[in-house]
């Protein structure tokens, strides 16, 4: 079963497919390395959060008499937290801007919940947070979209410069025959 993708995701995929194979491989390697860096940073943040949550002077060896008493002594953790990536869903790498992408594409909350593998409580808390703080969330979302567009335009211009440089470079000696055969093969494919 094919999963639906956002128009923005589809546009990015088309841009990637337009790149030469060696640049696609380079992009995959860059993304892979960044994912590793993000995972490391998230693990460091989770460890720091766990260290803050564990306070030895408050630790007790006895067990709570009942679950109700225990739940009253613990405060619920917020679902929406601010991280280095911006407003995020606690314990995940999902930002509210990711959720906003799908909300602006008119996806229902239950479908967004399933798409991101969230719990009912998480999606309910996220939707409540967005409604309560709509002006601020939308302002940040517009800023994130603008930054993404600026990055896209930068790389598109840079790729155009690179393609122009490549096109202006004369073929290496001995490649004329190969280029002629490739051009003939391309013409044959286009005529078919």
Secondary structure, 3 states (H helix, E strand, C coil): CCCCCCHHHHHHHHHHHHCCHHHHHHHHHHHHHHHHHHHHHHHHHHHHHHHHHCCHHHCCCCCCCCHHHHHHHCCCCCCEEEECCEEEECCCCCEHHHHHHHHHCCCCHHHHHHHHCCCHHHHHHHHHHHHHCHHHHHHHHHHHHHHHHHHHHHHHHHHHHHHHHHHHCCCCCCCHHHHHHHHHHHHHHHHC
